[in-house]
Amino acid sequence: MLTFLSYVQTFLTRTRREENDRGATAVEYGLMVALIAIVIIAAVTLLGTNLAALFQQIADAL
């Protein structure tokens, strides 16, 4: 009986720990995706403005 209770306790604590790790991993991935999205938005905004000005200069020269 004691062996069975020990097995159940080990199983339950292992399951909780794995679930906590999965949750932490999901949060970390979410933060990384948000950071990448912010960098992409900033790059596109800056490059878009500079490219529009460059194309306007080329159009004016033509």
mmCIF file of the N, C-alpha and C atoms, coordinates in Angstrom:
data_MODEL
# 
_entry.id   MODEL 
# 
loop_
_atom_site.group_PDB 
_atom_site.id 
_atom_site.type_symbol 
_atom_site.label_atom_id 
_atom_site.label_alt_id 
_atom_site.label_comp_id 
_atom_site.label_asym_id 
_atom_site.label_entity_id 
_atom_site.label_seq_id 
_atom_site.pdbx_PDB_ins_code 
_atom_site.Cartn_x 
_atom_site.Cartn_y 
_atom_site.Cartn_z 
_atom_site.occupancy 
_atom_site.B_iso_or_equiv 
_atom_site.pdbx_formal_charge 
_atom_site.auth_seq_id 
_atom_site.auth_comp_id 
_atom_site.auth_asym_id 
_atom_site.auth_atom_id 
_atom_site.pdbx_PDB_model_num 
ATOM 1   N N  . MET A 1 1  ? 0.817  -1.192 0.000   1.00 0.00 ? 1  MET A N  1 
ATOM 2   C CA . MET A 1 1  ? 0.000  0.000  0.000   1.00 0.00 ? 1  MET A CA 1 
ATOM 3   C C  . MET A 1 1  ? 0.863  1.260  0.000   1.00 0.00 ? 1  MET A C  1 
ATOM 4   N N  . LEU A 1 2  ? 1.927  1.237  0.798   1.00 0.00 ? 2  LEU A N  1 
ATOM 5   C CA . LEU A 1 2  ? 2.822  2.385  0.868   1.00 0.00 ? 2  LEU A CA 1 
ATOM 6   C C  . LEU A 1 2  ? 3.514  2.618  -0.472  1.00 0.00 ? 2  LEU A C  1 
ATOM 7   N N  . THR A 1 3  ? 3.854  1.556  -1.168  1.00 0.00 ? 3  THR A N  1 
ATOM 8   C CA . THR A 1 3  ? 4.477  1.675  -2.486  1.00 0.00 ? 3  THR A CA 1 
ATOM 9   C C  . THR A 1 3  ? 3.514  2.340  -3.463  1.00 0.00 ? 3  THR A C  1 
ATOM 10  N N  . PHE A 1 4  ? 2.262  1.942  -3.434  1.00 0.00 ? 4  PHE A N  1 
ATOM 11  C CA . PHE A 1 4  ? 1.267  2.529  -4.325  1.00 0.00 ? 4  PHE A CA 1 
ATOM 12  C C  . PHE A 1 4  ? 1.092  4.022  -4.042  1.00 0.00 ? 4  PHE A C  1 
ATOM 13  N N  . LEU A 1 5  ? 1.000  4.416  -2.773  1.00 0.00 ? 5  LEU A N  1 
ATOM 14  C CA . LEU A 1 5  ? 0.858  5.828  -2.423  1.00 0.00 ? 5  LEU A CA 1 
ATOM 15  C C  . LEU A 1 5  ? 2.094  6.629  -2.838  1.00 0.00 ? 5  LEU A C  1 
ATOM 16  N N  . SER A 1 6  ? 3.250  6.036  -2.681  1.00 0.00 ? 6  SER A N  1 
ATOM 17  C CA . SER A 1 6  ? 4.483  6.690  -3.109  1.00 0.00 ? 6  SER A CA 1 
ATOM 18  C C  . SER A 1 6  ? 4.489  6.897  -4.619  1.00 0.00 ? 6  SER A C  1 
ATOM 19  N N  . TYR A 1 7  ? 4.028  5.885  -5.358  1.00 0.00 ? 7  TYR A N  1 
ATOM 20  C CA . TYR A 1 7  ? 3.945  5.988  -6.814  1.00 0.00 ? 7  TYR A CA 1 
ATOM 21  C C  . TYR A 1 7  ? 2.975  7.087  -7.232  1.00 0.00 ? 7  TYR A C  1 
ATOM 22  N N  . VAL A 1 8  ? 1.823  7.157  -6.590  1.00 0.00 ? 8  VAL A N  1 
ATOM 23  C CA . VAL A 1 8  ? 0.825  8.173  -6.918  1.00 0.00 ? 8  VAL A CA 1 
ATOM 24  C C  . VAL A 1 8  ? 1.372  9.565  -6.616  1.00 0.00 ? 8  VAL A C  1 
ATOM 25  N N  . GLN A 1 9  ? 2.031  9.725  -5.489  1.00 0.00 ? 9  GLN A N  1 
ATOM 26  C CA . GLN A 1 9  ? 2.596  11.025 -5.130  1.00 0.00 ? 9  GLN A CA 1 
ATOM 27  C C  . GLN A 1 9  ? 3.662  11.443 -6.148  1.00 0.00 ? 9  GLN A C  1 
ATOM 28  N N  . THR A 1 10 ? 4.516  10.525 -6.537  1.00 0.00 ? 10 THR A N  1 
ATOM 29  C CA . THR A 1 10 ? 5.541  10.823 -7.538  1.00 0.00 ? 10 THR A CA 1 
ATOM 30  C C  . THR A 1 10 ? 4.904  11.192 -8.867  1.00 0.00 ? 10 THR A C  1 
ATOM 31  N N  . PHE A 1 11 ? 3.886  10.468 -9.261  1.00 0.00 ? 11 PHE A N  1 
ATOM 32  C CA . PHE A 1 11 ? 3.211  10.741 -10.533 1.00 0.00 ? 11 PHE A CA 1 
ATOM 33  C C  . PHE A 1 11 ? 2.565  12.121 -10.523 1.00 0.00 ? 11 PHE A C  1 
ATOM 34  N N  . LEU A 1 12 ? 1.891  12.462 -9.442  1.00 0.00 ? 12 LEU A N  1 
ATOM 35  C CA . LEU A 1 12 ? 1.213  13.753 -9.371  1.00 0.00 ? 12 LEU A CA 1 
ATOM 36  C C  . LEU A 1 12 ? 2.199  14.914 -9.338  1.00 0.00 ? 12 LEU A C  1 
ATOM 37  N N  . THR A 1 13 ? 3.281  14.804 -8.585  1.00 0.00 ? 13 THR A N  1 
ATOM 38  C CA . THR A 1 13 ? 4.255  15.900 -8.532  1.00 0.00 ? 13 THR A CA 1 
ATOM 39  C C  . THR A 1 13 ? 4.984  16.037 -9.862  1.00 0.00 ? 13 THR A C  1 
ATOM 40  N N  . ARG A 1 14 ? 5.269  14.956 -10.539 1.00 0.00 ? 14 ARG A N  1 
ATOM 41  C CA . ARG A 1 14 ? 5.930  15.020 -11.838 1.00 0.00 ? 14 ARG A CA 1 
ATOM 42  C C  . ARG A 1 14 ? 5.007  15.672 -12.865 1.00 0.00 ? 14 ARG A C  1 
ATOM 43  N N  . THR A 1 15 ? 3.739  15.338 -12.840 1.00 0.00 ? 15 THR A N  1 
ATOM 44  C CA . THR A 1 15 ? 2.773  15.901 -13.780 1.00 0.00 ? 15 THR A CA 1 
ATOM 45  C C  . THR A 1 15 ? 2.638  17.404 -13.562 1.00 0.00 ? 15 THR A C  1 
ATOM 46  N N  . ARG A 1 16 ? 2.556  17.845 -12.336 1.00 0.00 ? 16 ARG A N  1 
ATOM 47  C CA . ARG A 1 16 ? 2.439  19.275 -12.048 1.00 0.00 ? 16 ARG A CA 1 
ATOM 48  C C  . ARG A 1 16 ? 3.682  20.022 -12.507 1.00 0.00 ? 16 ARG A C  1 
ATOM 49  N N  . ARG A 1 17 ? 4.851  19.456 -12.274 1.00 0.00 ? 17 ARG A N  1 
ATOM 50  C CA . ARG A 1 17 ? 6.097  20.107 -12.657 1.00 0.00 ? 17 ARG A CA 1 
ATOM 51  C C  . ARG A 1 17 ? 6.181  20.245 -14.169 1.00 0.00 ? 17 ARG A C  1 
ATOM 52  N N  . GLU A 1 18 ? 5.794  19.220 -14.916 1.00 0.00 ? 18 GLU A N  1 
ATOM 53  C CA . GLU A 1 18 ? 5.834  19.289 -16.371 1.00 0.00 ? 18 GLU A CA 1 
ATOM 54  C C  . GLU A 1 18 ? 4.851  20.325 -16.888 1.00 0.00 ? 18 GLU A C  1 
ATOM 55  N N  . GLU A 1 19 ? 3.678  20.415 -16.267 1.00 0.00 ? 19 GLU A N  1 
ATOM 56  C CA . GLU A 1 19 ? 2.695  21.409 -16.685 1.00 0.00 ? 19 GLU A CA 1 
ATOM 57  C C  . GLU A 1 19 ? 3.217  22.815 -16.424 1.00 0.00 ? 19 GLU A C  1 
ATOM 58  N N  . ASN A 1 20 ? 3.884  23.007 -15.295 1.00 0.00 ? 20 ASN A N  1 
ATOM 59  C CA . ASN A 1 20 ? 4.442  24.321 -14.992 1.00 0.00 ? 20 ASN A CA 1 
ATOM 60  C C  . ASN A 1 20 ? 5.525  24.691 -15.990 1.00 0.00 ? 20 ASN A C  1 
ATOM 61  N N  . ASP A 1 21 ? 6.360  23.728 -16.375 1.00 0.00 ? 21 ASP A N  1 
ATOM 62  C CA . ASP A 1 21 ? 7.401  23.994 -17.356 1.00 0.00 ? 21 ASP A CA 1 
ATOM 63  C C  . ASP A 1 21 ? 6.785  24.339 -18.705 1.00 0.00 ? 21 ASP A C  1 
ATOM 64  N N  . ARG A 1 22 ? 5.734  23.651 -19.064 1.00 0.00 ? 22 ARG A N  1 
ATOM 65  C CA . ARG A 1 22 ? 5.080  23.938 -20.344 1.00 0.00 ? 22 ARG A CA 1 
ATOM 66  C C  . ARG A 1 22 ? 4.498  25.340 -20.336 1.00 0.00 ? 22 ARG A C  1 
ATOM 67  N N  . GLY A 1 23 ? 3.896  25.740 -19.245 1.00 0.00 ? 23 GLY A N  1 
ATOM 68  C CA . GLY A 1 23 ? 3.324  27.071 -19.141 1.00 0.00 ? 23 GLY A CA 1 
ATOM 69  C C  . GLY A 1 23 ? 4.399  28.144 -19.219 1.00 0.00 ? 23 GLY A C  1 
ATOM 70  N N  . ALA A 1 24 ? 5.516  27.908 -18.546 1.00 0.00 ? 24 ALA A N  1 
ATOM 71  C CA . ALA A 1 24 ? 6.611  28.875 -18.596 1.00 0.00 ? 24 ALA A CA 1 
ATOM 72  C C  . ALA A 1 24 ? 7.178  28.960 -20.004 1.00 0.00 ? 24 ALA A C  1 
ATOM 73  N N  . THR A 1 25 ? 7.294  27.834 -20.670 1.00 0.00 ? 25 THR A N  1 
ATOM 74  C CA . THR A 1 25 ? 7.813  27.833 -22.028 1.00 0.00 ? 25 THR A CA 1 
ATOM 75  C C  . THR A 1 25 ? 6.878  28.580 -22.960 1.00 0.00 ? 25 THR A C  1 
ATOM 76  N N  . ALA A 1 26 ? 5.592  28.405 -22.804 1.00 0.00 ? 26 ALA A N  1 
ATOM 77  C CA . ALA A 1 26 ? 4.628  29.107 -23.643 1.00 0.00 ? 26 ALA A CA 1 
ATOM 78  C C  . ALA A 1 26 ? 4.716  30.616 -23.423 1.00 0.00 ? 26 ALA A C  1 
ATOM 79  N N  . VAL A 1 27 ? 4.898  31.037 -22.196 1.00 0.00 ? 27 VAL A N  1 
ATOM 80  C CA . VAL A 1 27 ? 5.039  32.469 -21.902 1.00 0.00 ? 27 VAL A CA 1 
ATOM 81  C C  . VAL A 1 27 ? 6.316  33.005 -22.518 1.00 0.00 ? 27 VAL A C  1 
ATOM 82  N N  . GLU A 1 28 ? 7.408  32.252 -22.418 1.00 0.00 ? 28 GLU A N  1 
ATOM 83  C CA . GLU A 1 28 ? 8.673  32.688 -23.004 1.00 0.00 ? 28 GLU A CA 1 
ATOM 84  C C  . GLU A 1 28 ? 8.556  32.814 -24.512 1.00 0.00 ? 28 GLU A C  1 
ATOM 85  N N  . TYR A 1 29 ? 7.930  31.851 -25.153 1.00 0.00 ? 29 TYR A N  1 
ATOM 86  C CA . TYR A 1 29 ? 7.741  31.940 -26.600 1.00 0.00 ? 29 TYR A CA 1 
ATOM 87  C C  . TYR A 1 29 ? 6.854  33.125 -26.961 1.00 0.00 ? 29 TYR A C  1 
ATOM 88  N N  . GLY A 1 30 ? 5.841  33.379 -26.182 1.00 0.00 ? 30 GLY A N  1 
ATOM 89  C CA . GLY A 1 30 ? 4.974  34.520 -26.432 1.00 0.00 ? 30 GLY A CA 1 
ATOM 90  C C  . GLY A 1 30 ? 5.728  35.839 -26.329 1.00 0.00 ? 30 GLY A C  1 
ATOM 91  N N  . LEU A 1 31 ? 6.596  35.951 -25.328 1.00 0.00 ? 31 LEU A N  1 
ATOM 92  C CA . LEU A 1 31 ? 7.404  37.163 -25.193 1.00 0.00 ? 31 LEU A CA 1 
ATOM 93  C C  . LEU A 1 31 ? 8.374  37.322 -26.360 1.00 0.00 ? 31 LEU A C  1 
ATOM 94  N N  . MET A 1 32 ? 8.966  36.224 -26.802 1.00 0.00 ? 32 MET A N  1 
ATOM 95  C CA . MET A 1 32 ? 9.882  36.299 -27.944 1.00 0.00 ? 32 MET A CA 1 
ATOM 96  C C  . MET A 1 32 ? 9.144  36.721 -29.209 1.00 0.00 ? 32 MET A C  1 
ATOM 97  N N  . VAL A 1 33 ? 7.968  36.183 -29.436 1.00 0.00 ? 33 VAL A N  1 
ATOM 98  C CA . VAL A 1 33 ? 7.181  36.548 -30.613 1.00 0.00 ? 33 VAL A CA 1 
ATOM 99  C C  . VAL A 1 33 ? 6.804  38.021 -30.556 1.00 0.00 ? 33 VAL A C  1 
ATOM 100 N N  . ALA A 1 34 ? 6.424  38.510 -29.392 1.00 0.00 ? 34 ALA A N  1 
ATOM 101 C CA . ALA A 1 34 ? 6.072  39.924 -29.248 1.00 0.00 ? 34 ALA A CA 1 
ATOM 102 C C  . ALA A 1 34 ? 7.277  40.816 -29.528 1.00 0.00 ? 34 ALA A C  1 
ATOM 103 N N  . LEU A 1 35 ? 8.443  40.439 -29.018 1.00 0.00 ? 35 LEU A N  1 
ATOM 104 C CA . LEU A 1 35 ? 9.652  41.222 -29.252 1.00 0.00 ? 35 LEU A CA 1 
ATOM 105 C C  . LEU A 1 35 ? 10.025 41.235 -30.726 1.00 0.00 ? 35 LEU A C  1 
ATOM 106 N N  . ILE A 1 36 ? 9.934  40.098 -31.378 1.00 0.00 ? 36 ILE A N  1 
ATOM 107 C CA . ILE A 1 36 ? 10.238 40.019 -32.814 1.00 0.00 ? 36 ILE A CA 1 
ATOM 108 C C  . ILE A 1 36 ? 9.254  40.873 -33.604 1.00 0.00 ? 36 ILE A C  1 
ATOM 109 N N  . ALA A 1 37 ? 7.990  40.837 -33.234 1.00 0.00 ? 37 ALA A N  1 
ATOM 110 C CA . ALA A 1 37 ? 6.981  41.644 -33.926 1.00 0.00 ? 37 ALA A CA 1 
ATOM 111 C C  . ALA A 1 37 ? 7.270  43.133 -33.768 1.00 0.00 ? 37 ALA A C  1 
ATOM 112 N N  . ILE A 1 38 ? 7.671  43.556 -32.588 1.00 0.00 ? 38 ILE A N  1 
ATOM 113 C CA . ILE A 1 38 ? 7.998  44.966 -32.361 1.00 0.00 ? 38 ILE A CA 1 
ATOM 114 C C  . ILE A 1 38 ? 9.188  45.390 -33.214 1.00 0.00 ? 38 ILE A C  1 
ATOM 115 N N  . VAL A 1 39 ? 10.211 44.542 -33.281 1.00 0.00 ? 39 VAL A N  1 
ATOM 116 C CA . VAL A 1 39 ? 11.384 44.855 -34.095 1.00 0.00 ? 39 VAL A CA 1 
ATOM 117 C C  . VAL A 1 39 ? 11.005 44.938 -35.569 1.00 0.00 ? 39 VAL A C  1 
ATOM 118 N N  . ILE A 1 40 ? 10.193 44.031 -36.042 1.00 0.00 ? 40 ILE A N  1 
ATOM 119 C CA . ILE A 1 40 ? 9.775  44.045 -37.454 1.00 0.00 ? 40 ILE A CA 1 
ATOM 120 C C  . ILE A 1 40 ? 8.963  45.300 -37.757 1.00 0.00 ? 40 ILE A C  1 
ATOM 121 N N  . ILE A 1 41 ? 8.044  45.650 -36.879 1.00 0.00 ? 41 ILE A N  1 
ATOM 122 C CA . ILE A 1 41 ? 7.231  46.848 -37.100 1.00 0.00 ? 41 ILE A CA 1 
ATOM 123 C C  . ILE A 1 41 ? 8.104  48.096 -37.132 1.00 0.00 ? 41 ILE A C  1 
ATOM 124 N N  . ALA A 1 42 ? 9.063  48.188 -36.220 1.00 0.00 ? 42 ALA A N  1 
ATOM 125 C CA . ALA A 1 42 ? 9.955  49.352 -36.197 1.00 0.00 ? 42 ALA A CA 1 
ATOM 126 C C  . ALA A 1 42 ? 10.801 49.404 -37.465 1.00 0.00 ? 42 ALA A C  1 
ATOM 127 N N  . ALA A 1 43 ? 11.332 48.275 -37.910 1.00 0.00 ? 43 ALA A N  1 
ATOM 128 C CA . ALA A 1 43 ? 12.158 48.243 -39.111 1.00 0.00 ? 43 ALA A CA 1 
ATOM 129 C C  . ALA A 1 43 ? 11.353 48.617 -40.346 1.00 0.00 ? 43 ALA A C  1 
ATOM 130 N N  . VAL A 1 44 ? 10.165 48.085 -40.467 1.00 0.00 ? 44 VAL A N  1 
ATOM 131 C CA . VAL A 1 44 ? 9.332  48.387 -41.633 1.00 0.00 ? 44 VAL A CA 1 
ATOM 132 C C  . VAL A 1 44 ? 8.935  49.863 -41.632 1.00 0.00 ? 44 VAL A C  1 
ATOM 133 N N  . THR A 1 45 ? 8.639  50.413 -40.479 1.00 0.00 ? 45 THR A N  1 
ATOM 134 C CA . THR A 1 45 ? 8.274  51.828 -40.391 1.00 0.00 ? 45 THR A CA 1 
ATOM 135 C C  . THR A 1 45 ? 9.437  52.715 -40.825 1.00 0.00 ? 45 THR A C  1 
ATOM 136 N N  . LEU A 1 46 ? 10.626 52.440 -40.292 1.00 0.00 ? 46 LEU A N  1 
ATOM 137 C CA . LEU A 1 46 ? 11.792 53.257 -40.641 1.00 0.00 ? 46 LEU A CA 1 
ATOM 138 C C  . LEU A 1 46 ? 12.185 53.083 -42.100 1.00 0.00 ? 46 LEU A C  1 
ATOM 139 N N  . LEU A 1 47 ? 12.250 51.855 -42.556 1.00 0.00 ? 47 LEU A N  1 
ATOM 140 C CA . LEU A 1 47 ? 12.634 51.610 -43.944 1.00 0.00 ? 47 LEU A CA 1 
ATOM 141 C C  . LEU A 1 47 ? 11.576 52.108 -44.912 1.00 0.00 ? 47 LEU A C  1 
ATOM 142 N N  . GLY A 1 48 ? 10.324 51.994 -44.553 1.00 0.00 ? 48 GLY A N  1 
ATOM 143 C CA . GLY A 1 48 ? 9.245  52.458 -45.415 1.00 0.00 ? 48 GLY A CA 1 
ATOM 144 C C  . GLY A 1 48 ? 9.322  53.953 -45.646 1.00 0.00 ? 48 GLY A C  1 
ATOM 145 N N  . THR A 1 49 ? 9.585  54.703 -44.600 1.00 0.00 ? 49 THR A N  1 
ATOM 146 C CA . THR A 1 49 ? 9.706  56.157 -44.719 1.00 0.00 ? 49 THR A CA 1 
ATOM 147 C C  . THR A 1 49 ? 10.908 56.527 -45.576 1.00 0.00 ? 49 THR A C  1 
ATOM 148 N N  . ASN A 1 50 ? 12.050 55.886 -45.334 1.00 0.00 ? 50 ASN A N  1 
ATOM 149 C CA . ASN A 1 50 ? 13.258 56.178 -46.103 1.00 0.00 ? 50 ASN A CA 1 
ATOM 150 C C  . ASN A 1 50 ? 13.099 55.766 -47.564 1.00 0.00 ? 50 ASN A C  1 
ATOM 151 N N  . LEU A 1 51 ? 12.477 54.632 -47.811 1.00 0.00 ? 51 LEU A N  1 
ATOM 152 C CA . LEU A 1 51 ? 12.280 54.190 -49.196 1.00 0.00 ? 51 LEU A CA 1 
ATOM 153 C C  . LEU A 1 51 ? 11.318 55.100 -49.943 1.00 0.00 ? 51 LEU A C  1 
ATOM 154 N N  . ALA A 1 52 ? 10.292 55.568 -49.275 1.00 0.00 ? 52 ALA A N  1 
ATOM 155 C CA . ALA A 1 52 ? 9.348  56.483 -49.920 1.00 0.00 ? 52 ALA A CA 1 
ATOM 156 C C  . ALA A 1 52 ? 10.053 57.766 -50.328 1.00 0.00 ? 52 ALA A C  1 
ATOM 157 N N  . ALA A 1 53 ? 10.921 58.286 -49.460 1.00 0.00 ? 53 ALA A N  1 
ATOM 158 C CA . ALA A 1 53 ? 11.674 59.497 -49.787 1.00 0.00 ? 53 ALA A CA 1 
ATOM 159 C C  . ALA A 1 53 ? 12.643 59.239 -50.937 1.00 0.00 ? 53 ALA A C  1 
ATOM 160 N N  . LEU A 1 54 ? 13.295 58.100 -50.945 1.00 0.00 ? 54 LEU A N  1 
ATOM 161 C CA . LEU A 1 54 ? 14.230 57.755 -52.022 1.00 0.00 ? 54 LEU A CA 1 
ATOM 162 C C  . LEU A 1 54 ? 13.512 57.627 -53.352 1.00 0.00 ? 54 LEU A C  1 
ATOM 163 N N  . PHE A 1 55 ? 12.388 56.959 -53.378 1.00 0.00 ? 55 PHE A N  1 
ATOM 164 C CA . PHE A 1 55 ? 11.626 56.813 -54.620 1.00 0.00 ? 55 PHE A CA 1 
ATOM 165 C C  . PHE A 1 55 ? 11.087 58.161 -55.095 1.00 0.00 ? 55 PHE A C  1 
ATOM 166 N N  . GLN A 1 56 ? 10.749 59.020 -54.164 1.00 0.00 ? 56 GLN A N  1 
ATOM 167 C CA . GLN A 1 56 ? 10.272 60.353 -54.544 1.00 0.00 ? 56 GLN A CA 1 
ATOM 168 C C  . GLN A 1 56 ? 11.406 61.156 -55.202 1.00 0.00 ? 56 GLN A C  1 
ATOM 169 N N  . GLN A 1 57 ? 12.621 61.037 -54.666 1.00 0.00 ? 57 GLN A N  1 
ATOM 170 C CA . GLN A 1 57 ? 13.772 61.719 -55.252 1.00 0.00 ? 57 GLN A CA 1 
ATOM 171 C C  . GLN A 1 57 ? 14.042 61.198 -56.671 1.00 0.00 ? 57 GLN A C  1 
ATOM 172 N N  . ILE A 1 58 ? 13.939 59.910 -56.851 1.00 0.00 ? 58 ILE A N  1 
ATOM 173 C CA . ILE A 1 58 ? 14.157 59.317 -58.172 1.00 0.00 ? 58 ILE A CA 1 
ATOM 174 C C  . ILE A 1 58 ? 13.076 59.790 -59.130 1.00 0.00 ? 58 ILE A C  1 
ATOM 175 N N  . ALA A 1 59 ? 11.836 59.816 -58.677 1.00 0.00 ? 59 ALA A N  1 
ATOM 176 C CA . ALA A 1 59 ? 10.739 60.275 -59.527 1.00 0.00 ? 59 ALA A CA 1 
ATOM 177 C C  . ALA A 1 59 ? 10.907 61.746 -59.896 1.00 0.00 ? 59 ALA A C  1 
ATOM 178 N N  . ASP A 1 60 ? 11.355 62.561 -58.959 1.00 0.00 ? 60 ASP A N  1 
ATOM 179 C CA . ASP A 1 60 ? 11.572 63.985 -59.245 1.00 0.00 ? 60 ASP A CA 1 
ATOM 180 C C  . ASP A 1 60 ? 12.715 64.180 -60.251 1.00 0.00 ? 60 ASP A C  1 
ATOM 181 N N  . ALA A 1 61 ? 13.751 63.337 -60.147 1.00 0.00 ? 61 ALA A N  1 
ATOM 182 C CA . ALA A 1 61 ? 14.886 63.444 -61.067 1.00 0.00 ? 61 ALA A CA 1 
ATOM 183 C C  . ALA A 1 61 ? 14.492 63.041 -62.475 1.00 0.00 ? 61 ALA A C  1 
ATOM 184 N N  . LEU A 1 62 ? 13.558 62.101 -62.588 1.00 0.00 ? 62 LEU A N  1 
ATOM 185 C CA . LEU A 1 62 ? 13.128 61.675 -63.921 1.00 0.00 ? 62 LEU A CA 1 
ATOM 186 C C  . LEU A 1 62 ? 12.206 62.714 -64.532 1.00 0.00 ? 62 LEU A C  1 
# 
